[in-house]
Amino acid sequence: MASIPTSPAQPDDSPGAYVGLAAEAAERQARARGWTSVRALPPGAIITMEYQAGRINFEVDDAVVTRCWVG
């Protein structure tokens, strides 16, 4: 019988720390801290809401992160 897959560990990071950063700098920092997927979205974007472990989401307006959440 196959083993049950486990989700990768979530980086120990504070999403609020990315708000106000330039989008490119925020992405570099997120990848350096262990996020496997970084998603930058414009304000009001229509997105799927499925949770994905290891993903951090940035709402980016005028090349600056205005909101950040995980999943």
Distance bins in CASP14 RR format, pairs under 12 A and 6 or more apart:
PFRMAT RR
TARGET T0000
AUTHOR 0000-0000-0000
RMODE 2
METHOD distances of the structure
MODEL  1
5 53 0 0 0 0 0 1 0 0 0 0 0
6 53 0 0 0 0 1 0 0 0 0 0 0
7 36 0 0 0 0 0 1 0 0 0 0 0
7 51 0 0 0 0 1 0 0 0 0 0 0
7 52 0 0 0 0 1 0 0 0 0 0 0
7 53 1 1 0 0 0 0 0 0 0 0 0
7 54 1 0 0 1 0 0 0 0 0 0 0
7 55 0 0 0 0 0 1 0 0 0 0 0
7 71 0 0 0 0 0 1 0 0 0 0 0
8 34 0 0 0 0 1 0 0 0 0 0 0
8 35 0 0 0 0 0 1 0 0 0 0 0
8 36 1 0 0 1 0 0 0 0 0 0 0
8 37 0 0 0 0 0 1 0 0 0 0 0
8 52 0 0 0 0 0 1 0 0 0 0 0
8 53 1 0 1 0 0 0 0 0 0 0 0
8 54 1 0 1 0 0 0 0 0 0 0 0
8 55 0 0 0 0 0 1 0 0 0 0 0
8 71 0 0 0 0 0 1 0 0 0 0 0
9 34 0 0 0 0 1 0 0 0 0 0 0
9 35 0 0 0 0 0 1 0 0 0 0 0
9 36 0 0 0 0 0 1 0 0 0 0 0
9 53 0 0 0 0 1 0 0 0 0 0 0
9 54 0 0 0 0 1 0 0 0 0 0 0
10 33 0 0 0 0 0 1 0 0 0 0 0
10 34 0 0 0 0 1 0 0 0 0 0 0
10 35 0 0 0 0 1 0 0 0 0 0 0
10 36 0 0 0 0 1 0 0 0 0 0 0
10 37 0 0 0 0 0 1 0 0 0 0 0
10 51 0 0 0 0 0 1 0 0 0 0 0
10 52 0 0 0 0 0 1 0 0 0 0 0
10 53 1 0 0 1 0 0 0 0 0 0 0
10 54 1 0 1 0 0 0 0 0 0 0 0
10 55 0 0 0 0 1 0 0 0 0 0 0
10 56 0 0 0 0 1 0 0 0 0 0 0
10 70 1 0 0 1 0 0 0 0 0 0 0
10 71 0 0 0 0 1 0 0 0 0 0 0
11 17 0 0 0 0 0 1 0 0 0 0 0
11 29 0 0 0 0 0 1 0 0 0 0 0
11 30 0 0 0 0 1 0 0 0 0 0 0
11 31 0 0 0 0 1 0 0 0 0 0 0
11 32 0 0 0 0 1 0 0 0 0 0 0
11 33 1 0 1 0 0 0 0 0 0 0 0
11 34 1 0 1 0 0 0 0 0 0 0 0
11 35 1 0 1 0 0 0 0 0 0 0 0
11 36 0 0 0 0 1 0 0 0 0 0 0
11 37 0 0 0 0 0 1 0 0 0 0 0
11 38 0 0 0 0 0 1 0 0 0 0 0
11 53 0 0 0 0 0 1 0 0 0 0 0
11 54 1 0 0 1 0 0 0 0 0 0 0
11 55 0 0 0 0 0 1 0 0 0 0 0
11 56 0 0 0 0 1 0 0 0 0 0 0
11 70 0 0 0 0 1 0 0 0 0 0 0
11 71 0 0 0 0 0 1 0 0 0 0 0
12 33 0 0 0 0 1 0 0 0 0 0 0
12 34 0 0 0 0 1 0 0 0 0 0 0
12 35 0 0 0 0 0 1 0 0 0 0 0
12 54 0 0 0 0 0 1 0 0 0 0 0
12 70 0 0 0 0 0 1 0 0 0 0 0
13 26 0 0 0 0 0 1 0 0 0 0 0
13 29 0 0 0 0 1 0 0 0 0 0 0
13 30 1 0 0 1 0 0 0 0 0 0 0
13 31 0 0 0 0 0 1 0 0 0 0 0
13 32 0 0 0 0 0 1 0 0 0 0 0
13 33 1 0 1 0 0 0 0 0 0 0 0
13 34 1 0 0 1 0 0 0 0 0 0 0
13 35 1 0 0 1 0 0 0 0 0 0 0
13 38 0 0 0 0 0 1 0 0 0 0 0
13 54 0 0 0 0 0 1 0 0 0 0 0
13 56 1 0 0 1 0 0 0 0 0 0 0
13 68 0 0 0 0 1 0 0 0 0 0 0
13 69 0 0 0 0 0 1 0 0 0 0 0
13 70 0 0 0 0 1 0 0 0 0 0 0
14 29 0 0 0 0 0 1 0 0 0 0 0
14 30 0 0 0 0 0 1 0 0 0 0 0
14 33 0 0 0 0 1 0 0 0 0 0 0
14 56 0 0 0 0 0 1 0 0 0 0 0
14 68 0 0 0 0 1 0 0 0 0 0 0
14 69 0 0 0 0 0 1 0 0 0 0 0
14 70 0 0 0 0 0 1 0 0 0 0 0
15 21 0 0 0 0 0 1 0 0 0 0 0
15 26 0 0 0 0 0 1 0 0 0 0 0
15 29 0 0 0 0 0 1 0 0 0 0 0
15 30 0 0 0 0 1 0 0 0 0 0 0
15 33 0 0 0 0 0 1 0 0 0 0 0
15 35 0 0 0 0 0 1 0 0 0 0 0
15 38 0 0 0 0 0 1 0 0 0 0 0
15 54 0 0 0 0 0 1 0 0 0 0 0
15 55 0 0 0 0 0 1 0 0 0 0 0
15 56 1 0 0 1 0 0 0 0 0 0 0
15 57 0 0 0 0 1 0 0 0 0 0 0
15 58 0 0 0 0 1 0 0 0 0 0 0
15 59 0 0 0 0 0 1 0 0 0 0 0
15 65 0 0 0 0 1 0 0 0 0 0 0
15 67 0 0 0 0 1 0 0 0 0 0 0
15 68 1 0 1 0 0 0 0 0 0 0 0
15 69 1 0 1 0 0 0 0 0 0 0 0
15 70 1 0 1 0 0 0 0 0 0 0 0
15 71 0 0 0 0 1 0 0 0 0 0 0
16 26 0 0 0 0 0 1 0 0 0 0 0
16 29 0 0 0 0 0 1 0 0 0 0 0
16 30 0 0 0 0 0 1 0 0 0 0 0
16 56 0 0 0 0 0 1 0 0 0 0 0
16 57 0 0 0 0 0 1 0 0 0 0 0
16 58 0 0 0 0 0 1 0 0 0 0 0
16 59 0 0 0 0 0 1 0 0 0 0 0
16 65 0 0 0 0 1 0 0 0 0 0 0
16 66 0 0 0 0 0 1 0 0 0 0 0
16 67 0 0 0 0 1 0 0 0 0 0 0
16 68 1 0 1 0 0 0 0 0 0 0 0
16 69 0 0 0 0 1 0 0 0 0 0 0
16 70 0 0 0 0 0 1 0 0 0 0 0
17 25 0 0 0 0 0 1 0 0 0 0 0
17 26 0 0 0 0 1 0 0 0 0 0 0
17 29 0 0 0 0 1 0 0 0 0 0 0
17 30 0 0 0 0 1 0 0 0 0 0 0
17 33 0 0 0 0 1 0 0 0 0 0 0
17 56 0 0 0 0 0 1 0 0 0 0 0
17 58 0 0 0 0 0 1 0 0 0 0 0
17 65 0 0 0 0 1 0 0 0 0 0 0
17 68 0 0 0 0 1 0 0 0 0 0 0
18 24 0 0 0 0 0 1 0 0 0 0 0
18 25 0 0 0 0 1 0 0 0 0 0 0
18 26 1 0 1 0 0 0 0 0 0 0 0
18 27 0 0 0 0 1 0 0 0 0 0 0
18 28 0 0 0 0 0 1 0 0 0 0 0
18 29 1 0 0 1 0 0 0 0 0 0 0
18 30 1 0 0 1 0 0 0 0 0 0 0
18 31 0 0 0 0 0 1 0 0 0 0 0
18 33 0 0 0 0 1 0 0 0 0 0 0
18 35 0 0 0 0 0 1 0 0 0 0 0
18 38 0 0 0 0 1 0 0 0 0 0 0
18 40 0 0 0 0 0 1 0 0 0 0 0
18 56 1 0 0 1 0 0 0 0 0 0 0
18 57 0 0 0 0 1 0 0 0 0 0 0
18 58 1 0 0 1 0 0 0 0 0 0 0
18 59 0 0 0 0 0 1 0 0 0 0 0
18 60 0 0 0 0 0 1 0 0 0 0 0
18 64 0 0 0 0 0 1 0 0 0 0 0
18 65 1 0 1 0 0 0 0 0 0 0 0
18 66 0 0 0 0 1 0 0 0 0 0 0
18 67 0 0 0 0 1 0 0 0 0 0 0
18 68 1 0 1 0 0 0 0 0 0 0 0
18 69 0 0 0 0 1 0 0 0 0 0 0
18 70 0 0 0 0 0 1 0 0 0 0 0
19 26 0 0 0 0 1 0 0 0 0 0 0
19 58 0 0 0 0 1 0 0 0 0 0 0
19 59 0 0 0 0 1 0 0 0 0 0 0
19 60 0 0 0 0 0 1 0 0 0 0 0
19 61 0 0 0 0 0 1 0 0 0 0 0
19 64 0 0 0 0 1 0 0 0 0 0 0
19 65 1 0 1 0 0 0 0 0 0 0 0
19 66 1 0 0 1 0 0 0 0 0 0 0
19 67 1 0 0 1 0 0 0 0 0 0 0
19 68 1 0 1 0 0 0 0 0 0 0 0
19 69 0 0 0 0 0 1 0 0 0 0 0
20 26 0 0 0 0 1 0 0 0 0 0 0
20 29 0 0 0 0 0 1 0 0 0 0 0
20 58 0 0 0 0 0 1 0 0 0 0 0
20 59 0 0 0 0 0 1 0 0 0 0 0
20 60 0 0 0 0 0 1 0 0 0 0 0
20 61 0 0 0 0 0 1 0 0 0 0 0
20 62 0 0 0 0 0 1 0 0 0 0 0
20 63 0 0 0 0 0 1 0 0 0 0 0
20 64 1 0 1 0 0 0 0 0 0 0 0
20 65 1 0 1 0 0 0 0 0 0 0 0
20 66 1 0 0 1 0 0 0 0 0 0 0
20 67 0 0 0 0 1 0 0 0 0 0 0
20 68 0 0 0 0 1 0 0 0 0 0 0
21 27 0 0 0 0 1 0 0 0 0 0 0
21 28 0 0 0 0 1 0 0 0 0 0 0
21 29 1 0 0 1 0 0 0 0 0 0 0
21 30 0 0 0 0 1 0 0 0 0 0 0
21 40 0 0 0 0 0 1 0 0 0 0 0
21 58 0 0 0 0 1 0 0 0 0 0 0
21 60 0 0 0 0 1 0 0 0 0 0 0
21 63 0 0 0 0 0 1 0 0 0 0 0
21 64 1 0 0 1 0 0 0 0 0 0 0
21 65 1 0 1 0 0 0 0 0 0 0 0
21 66 0 0 0 0 0 1 0 0 0 0 0
21 67 0 0 0 0 0 1 0 0 0 0 0
21 68 0 0 0 0 1 0 0 0 0 0 0
22 28 0 0 0 0 1 0 0 0 0 0 0
22 29 0 0 0 0 0 1 0 0 0 0 0
22 40 0 0 0 0 0 1 0 0 0 0 0
22 58 0 0 0 0 0 1 0 0 0 0 0
22 60 0 0 0 0 1 0 0 0 0 0 0
22 61 0 0 0 0 0 1 0 0 0 0 0
22 62 0 0 0 0 0 1 0 0 0 0 0
22 63 1 0 0 1 0 0 0 0 0 0 0
22 64 1 0 0 1 0 0 0 0 0 0 0
22 65 1 0 0 1 0 0 0 0 0 0 0
22 66 0 0 0 0 0 1 0 0 0 0 0
23 29 0 0 0 0 0 1 0 0 0 0 0
23 30 0 0 0 0 0 1 0 0 0 0 0
23 38 0 0 0 0 1 0 0 0 0 0 0
23 39 0 0 0 0 0 1 0 0 0 0 0
23 40 1 0 1 0 0 0 0 0 0 0 0
23 41 0 0 0 0 0 1 0 0 0 0 0
23 42 0 0 0 0 0 1 0 0 0 0 0
23 58 1 0 0 1 0 0 0 0 0 0 0
23 59 0 0 0 0 1 0 0 0 0 0 0
23 60 1 0 1 0 0 0 0 0 0 0 0
23 61 0 0 0 0 1 0 0 0 0 0 0
23 62 0 0 0 0 1 0 0 0 0 0 0
23 63 1 0 1 0 0 0 0 0 0 0 0
23 64 1 0 0 1 0 0 0 0 0 0 0
23 65 1 0 1 0 0 0 0 0 0 0 0
23 66 0 0 0 0 1 0 0 0 0 0 0
23 67 0 0 0 0 0 1 0 0 0 0 0
23 68 0 0 0 0 0 1 0 0 0 0 0
24 30 0 0 0 0 0 1 0 0 0 0 0
24 31 0 0 0 0 0 1 0 0 0 0 0
24 38 0 0 0 0 0 1 0 0 0 0 0
24 40 0 0 0 0 1 0 0 0 0 0 0
24 58 0 0 0 0 0 1 0 0 0 0 0
24 60 0 0 0 0 1 0 0 0 0 0 0
24 63 1 0 0 1 0 0 0 0 0 0 0
24 64 0 0 0 0 0 1 0 0 0 0 0
24 65 0 0 0 0 0 1 0 0 0 0 0
25 31 0 0 0 0 0 1 0 0 0 0 0
25 32 0 0 0 0 0 1 0 0 0 0 0
25 38 0 0 0 0 0 1 0 0 0 0 0
25 40 0 0 0 0 0 1 0 0 0 0 0
25 58 0 0 0 0 0 1 0 0 0 0 0
25 60 0 0 0 0 0 1 0 0 0 0 0
25 63 0 0 0 0 1 0 0 0 0 0 0
25 64 0 0 0 0 1 0 0 0 0 0 0
25 65 0 0 0 0 1 0 0 0 0 0 0
26 32 0 0 0 0 0 1 0 0 0 0 0
26 33 0 0 0 0 0 1 0 0 0 0 0
26 35 0 0 0 0 0 1 0 0 0 0 0
26 38 0 0 0 0 1 0 0 0 0 0 0
26 39 0 0 0 0 0 1 0 0 0 0 0
26 40 0 0 0 0 1 0 0 0 0 0 0
26 56 0 0 0 0 1 0 0 0 0 0 0
26 57 0 0 0 0 0 1 0 0 0 0 0
26 58 1 0 1 0 0 0 0 0 0 0 0
26 59 0 0 0 0 0 1 0 0 0 0 0
26 60 0 0 0 0 1 0 0 0 0 0 0
26 63 0 0 0 0 0 1 0 0 0 0 0
26 64 0 0 0 0 1 0 0 0 0 0 0
26 65 1 0 1 0 0 0 0 0 0 0 0
26 66 0 0 0 0 0 1 0 0 0 0 0
26 67 0 0 0 0 0 1 0 0 0 0 0
26 68 1 0 0 1 0 0 0 0 0 0 0
27 33 0 0 0 0 0 1 0 0 0 0 0
27 34 0 0 0 0 0 1 0 0 0 0 0
27 35 0 0 0 0 1 0 0 0 0 0 0
27 37 0 0 0 0 0 1 0 0 0 0 0
27 38 1 0 1 0 0 0 0 0 0 0 0
27 39 0 0 0 0 1 0 0 0 0 0 0
27 40 1 0 0 1 0 0 0 0 0 0 0
27 56 0 0 0 0 1 0 0 0 0 0 0
27 57 0 0 0 0 0 1 0 0 0 0 0
27 58 1 0 0 1 0 0 0 0 0 0 0
27 60 0 0 0 0 1 0 0 0 0 0 0
27 63 0 0 0 0 0 1 0 0 0 0 0
27 65 0 0 0 0 1 0 0 0 0 0 0
27 68 0 0 0 0 0 1 0 0 0 0 0
28 34 0 0 0 0 0 1 0 0 0 0 0
28 35 0 0 0 0 0 1 0 0 0 0 0
28 38 0 0 0 0 1 0 0 0 0 0 0
29 35 0 0 0 0 1 0 0 0 0 0 0
29 38 0 0 0 0 1 0 0 0 0 0 0
29 56 0 0 0 0 1 0 0 0 0 0 0
29 58 0 0 0 0 0 1 0 0 0 0 0
29 65 0 0 0 0 0 1 0 0 0 0 0
29 68 0 0 0 0 0 1 0 0 0 0 0
30 36 0 0 0 0 1 0 0 0 0 0 0
30 37 0 0 0 0 1 0 0 0 0 0 0
30 38 1 0 1 0 0 0 0 0 0 0 0
30 39 0 0 0 0 1 0 0 0 0 0 0
30 40 0 0 0 0 0 1 0 0 0 0 0
30 54 0 0 0 0 1 0 0 0 0 0 0
30 55 0 0 0 0 1 0 0 0 0 0 0
30 56 1 0 1 0 0 0 0 0 0 0 0
30 57 0 0 0 0 1 0 0 0 0 0 0
30 58 0 0 0 0 1 0 0 0 0 0 0
30 65 0 0 0 0 1 0 0 0 0 0 0
30 68 0 0 0 0 1 0 0 0 0 0 0
30 70 0 0 0 0 0 1 0 0 0 0 0
31 37 0 0 0 0 1 0 0 0 0 0 0
31 38 1 0 0 1 0 0 0 0 0 0 0
31 54 0 0 0 0 0 1 0 0 0 0 0
31 55 0 0 0 0 0 1 0 0 0 0 0
31 56 0 0 0 0 1 0 0 0 0 0 0
32 38 0 0 0 0 0 1 0 0 0 0 0
32 56 0 0 0 0 0 1 0 0 0 0 0
33 54 0 0 0 0 0 1 0 0 0 0 0
33 56 0 0 0 0 1 0 0 0 0 0 0
33 70 0 0 0 0 0 1 0 0 0 0 0
34 53 0 0 0 0 0 1 0 0 0 0 0
34 54 1 0 0 1 0 0 0 0 0 0 0
34 55 0 0 0 0 0 1 0 0 0 0 0
34 56 0 0 0 0 1 0 0 0 0 0 0
34 70 0 0 0 0 0 1 0 0 0 0 0
35 52 0 0 0 0 0 1 0 0 0 0 0
35 53 0 0 0 0 0 1 0 0 0 0 0
35 54 1 0 1 0 0 0 0 0 0 0 0
35 55 1 0 0 1 0 0 0 0 0 0 0
35 56 1 0 1 0 0 0 0 0 0 0 0
35 57 0 0 0 0 1 0 0 0 0 0 0
35 58 0 0 0 0 0 1 0 0 0 0 0
35 68 0 0 0 0 0 1 0 0 0 0 0
35 70 0 0 0 0 1 0 0 0 0 0 0
35 71 0 0 0 0 1 0 0 0 0 0 0
36 52 0 0 0 0 1 0 0 0 0 0 0
36 53 0 0 0 0 1 0 0 0 0 0 0
36 54 1 0 1 0 0 0 0 0 0 0 0
36 55 1 0 0 1 0 0 0 0 0 0 0
36 56 0 0 0 0 1 0 0 0 0 0 0
36 70 0 0 0 0 0 1 0 0 0 0 0
36 71 0 0 0 0 0 1 0 0 0 0 0
37 51 0 0 0 0 0 1 0 0 0 0 0
37 52 1 0 0 1 0 0 0 0 0 0 0
37 53 0 0 0 0 1 0 0 0 0 0 0
37 54 1 0 1 0 0 0 0 0 0 0 0
37 55 1 1 0 0 0 0 0 0 0 0 0
37 56 1 0 0 1 0 0 0 0 0 0 0
37 57 0 0 0 0 1 0 0 0 0 0 0
37 58 0 0 0 0 0 1 0 0 0 0 0
37 70 0 0 0 0 0 1 0 0 0 0 0
37 71 0 0 0 0 1 0 0 0 0 0 0
38 52 0 0 0 0 0 1 0 0 0 0 0
38 54 0 0 0 0 1 0 0 0 0 0 0
38 55 1 0 0 1 0 0 0 0 0 0 0
38 56 1 0 1 0 0 0 0 0 0 0 0
38 57 0 0 0 0 1 0 0 0 0 0 0
38 58 1 0 0 1 0 0 0 0 0 0 0
38 60 0 0 0 0 0 1 0 0 0 0 0
38 65 0 0 0 0 0 1 0 0 0 0 0
38 68 0 0 0 0 0 1 0 0 0 0 0
38 70 0 0 0 0 0 1 0 0 0 0 0
38 71 0 0 0 0 0 1 0 0 0 0 0
39 45 0 0 0 0 1 0 0 0 0 0 0
39 47 0 0 0 0 1 0 0 0 0 0 0
39 48 0 0 0 0 0 1 0 0 0 0 0
39 50 0 0 0 0 0 1 0 0 0 0 0
39 52 0 0 0 0 1 0 0 0 0 0 0
39 54 0 0 0 0 0 1 0 0 0 0 0
39 55 1 0 0 1 0 0 0 0 0 0 0
39 56 1 0 0 1 0 0 0 0 0 0 0
39 57 1 0 1 0 0 0 0 0 0 0 0
39 58 1 0 0 1 0 0 0 0 0 0 0
39 59 0 0 0 0 1 0 0 0 0 0 0
39 60 0 0 0 0 1 0 0 0 0 0 0
39 65 0 0 0 0 0 1 0 0 0 0 0
39 67 0 0 0 0 0 1 0 0 0 0 0
39 68 0 0 0 0 0 1 0 0 0 0 0
39 69 0 0 0 0 1 0 0 0 0 0 0
39 70 0 0 0 0 0 1 0 0 0 0 0
39 71 0 0 0 0 1 0 0 0 0 0 0
40 47 0 0 0 0 0 1 0 0 0 0 0
40 55 0 0 0 0 0 1 0 0 0 0 0
40 56 0 0 0 0 1 0 0 0 0 0 0
40 57 1 0 0 1 0 0 0 0 0 0 0
40 58 1 0 1 0 0 0 0 0 0 0 0
40 59 0 0 0 0 1 0 0 0 0 0 0
40 60 1 0 1 0 0 0 0 0 0 0 0
40 61 0 0 0 0 0 1 0 0 0 0 0
40 63 0 0 0 0 1 0 0 0 0 0 0
40 64 0 0 0 0 0 1 0 0 0 0 0
40 65 0 0 0 0 1 0 0 0 0 0 0
40 66 0 0 0 0 0 1 0 0 0 0 0
40 67 0 0 0 0 0 1 0 0 0 0 0
40 68 0 0 0 0 0 1 0 0 0 0 0
41 47 1 0 0 1 0 0 0 0 0 0 0
41 48 0 0 0 0 0 1 0 0 0 0 0
41 55 0 0 0 0 0 1 0 0 0 0 0
41 56 0 0 0 0 0 1 0 0 0 0 0
41 57 1 0 0 1 0 0 0 0 0 0 0
41 58 1 0 0 1 0 0 0 0 0 0 0
41 59 1 0 1 0 0 0 0 0 0 0 0
41 60 1 0 0 1 0 0 0 0 0 0 0
41 61 0 0 0 0 1 0 0 0 0 0 0
41 65 0 0 0 0 0 1 0 0 0 0 0
41 66 0 0 0 0 0 1 0 0 0 0 0
41 67 0 0 0 0 1 0 0 0 0 0 0
41 68 0 0 0 0 0 1 0 0 0 0 0
41 69 0 0 0 0 0 1 0 0 0 0 0
42 57 0 0 0 0 0 1 0 0 0 0 0
42 58 0 0 0 0 0 1 0 0 0 0 0
42 59 1 0 0 1 0 0 0 0 0 0 0
42 60 1 0 0 1 0 0 0 0 0 0 0
42 61 1 0 0 1 0 0 0 0 0 0 0
42 62 0 0 0 0 0 1 0 0 0 0 0
42 63 0 0 0 0 0 1 0 0 0 0 0
42 64 0 0 0 0 0 1 0 0 0 0 0
42 65 0 0 0 0 0 1 0 0 0 0 0
42 66 0 0 0 0 0 1 0 0 0 0 0
42 67 0 0 0 0 0 1 0 0 0 0 0
43 58 0 0 0 0 0 1 0 0 0 0 0
43 59 1 0 1 0 0 0 0 0 0 0 0
43 60 0 0 0 0 1 0 0 0 0 0 0
43 61 1 0 1 0 0 0 0 0 0 0 0
43 62 0 0 0 0 1 0 0 0 0 0 0
43 64 0 0 0 0 0 1 0 0 0 0 0
43 65 0 0 0 0 0 1 0 0 0 0 0
43 66 1 0 0 1 0 0 0 0 0 0 0
43 67 0 0 0 0 1 0 0 0 0 0 0
44 59 1 0 0 1 0 0 0 0 0 0 0
44 60 0 0 0 0 0 1 0 0 0 0 0
44 61 0 0 0 0 1 0 0 0 0 0 0
44 66 0 0 0 0 0 1 0 0 0 0 0
44 67 0 0 0 0 0 1 0 0 0 0 0
45 57 0 0 0 0 1 0 0 0 0 0 0
45 58 0 0 0 0 0 1 0 0 0 0 0
45 59 1 0 0 1 0 0 0 0 0 0 0
45 60 0 0 0 0 1 0 0 0 0 0 0
45 61 0 0 0 0 0 1 0 0 0 0 0
45 67 0 0 0 0 0 1 0 0 0 0 0
47 55 0 0 0 0 0 1 0 0 0 0 0
47 57 1 0 0 1 0 0 0 0 0 0 0
47 58 0 0 0 0 0 1 0 0 0 0 0
47 59 0 0 0 0 1 0 0 0 0 0 0
47 69 0 0 0 0 0 1 0 0 0 0 0
47 71 0 0 0 0 0 1 0 0 0 0 0
48 55 0 0 0 0 0 1 0 0 0 0 0
48 57 0 0 0 0 0 1 0 0 0 0 0
48 71 0 0 0 0 0 1 0 0 0 0 0
49 55 0 0 0 0 0 1 0 0 0 0 0
49 57 0 0 0 0 0 1 0 0 0 0 0
49 69 0 0 0 0 0 1 0 0 0 0 0
49 71 0 0 0 0 1 0 0 0 0 0 0
50 57 0 0 0 0 0 1 0 0 0 0 0
50 71 0 0 0 0 1 0 0 0 0 0 0
51 57 0 0 0 0 0 1 0 0 0 0 0
51 69 0 0 0 0 0 1 0 0 0 0 0
51 70 0 0 0 0 1 0 0 0 0 0 0
51 71 1 0 1 0 0 0 0 0 0 0 0
52 69 0 0 0 0 0 1 0 0 0 0 0
52 70 0 0 0 0 1 0 0 0 0 0 0
52 71 1 0 1 0 0 0 0 0 0 0 0
53 70 0 0 0 0 1 0 0 0 0 0 0
53 71 1 0 0 1 0 0 0 0 0 0 0
54 70 1 0 0 1 0 0 0 0 0 0 0
54 71 1 0 0 1 0 0 0 0 0 0 0
55 68 0 0 0 0 0 1 0 0 0 0 0
55 69 0 0 0 0 1 0 0 0 0 0 0
55 70 1 0 0 1 0 0 0 0 0 0 0
55 71 1 0 1 0 0 0 0 0 0 0 0
56 65 0 0 0 0 0 1 0 0 0 0 0
56 67 0 0 0 0 0 1 0 0 0 0 0
56 68 1 0 0 1 0 0 0 0 0 0 0
56 69 1 0 0 1 0 0 0 0 0 0 0
56 70 1 0 1 0 0 0 0 0 0 0 0
56 71 1 0 0 1 0 0 0 0 0 0 0
57 65 0 0 0 0 1 0 0 0 0 0 0
57 66 0 0 0 0 0 1 0 0 0 0 0
57 67 0 0 0 0 1 0 0 0 0 0 0
57 68 1 0 0 1 0 0 0 0 0 0 0
57 69 1 0 1 0 0 0 0 0 0 0 0
57 70 1 0 0 1 0 0 0 0 0 0 0
57 71 1 0 0 1 0 0 0 0 0 0 0
58 64 0 0 0 0 1 0 0 0 0 0 0
58 65 1 0 1 0 0 0 0 0 0 0 0
58 66 0 0 0 0 1 0 0 0 0 0 0
58 67 1 0 0 1 0 0 0 0 0 0 0
58 68 1 0 1 0 0 0 0 0 0 0 0
58 69 0 0 0 0 1 0 0 0 0 0 0
58 70 0 0 0 0 0 1 0 0 0 0 0
58 71 0 0 0 0 0 1 0 0 0 0 0
59 65 1 0 0 1 0 0 0 0 0 0 0
59 66 1 0 1 0 0 0 0 0 0 0 0
59 67 1 1 0 0 0 0 0 0 0 0 0
59 68 1 0 0 1 0 0 0 0 0 0 0
59 69 0 0 0 0 1 0 0 0 0 0 0
60 66 1 0 0 1 0 0 0 0 0 0 0
60 67 0 0 0 0 1 0 0 0 0 0 0
60 68 0 0 0 0 1 0 0 0 0 0 0
61 67 0 0 0 0 1 0 0 0 0 0 0
END
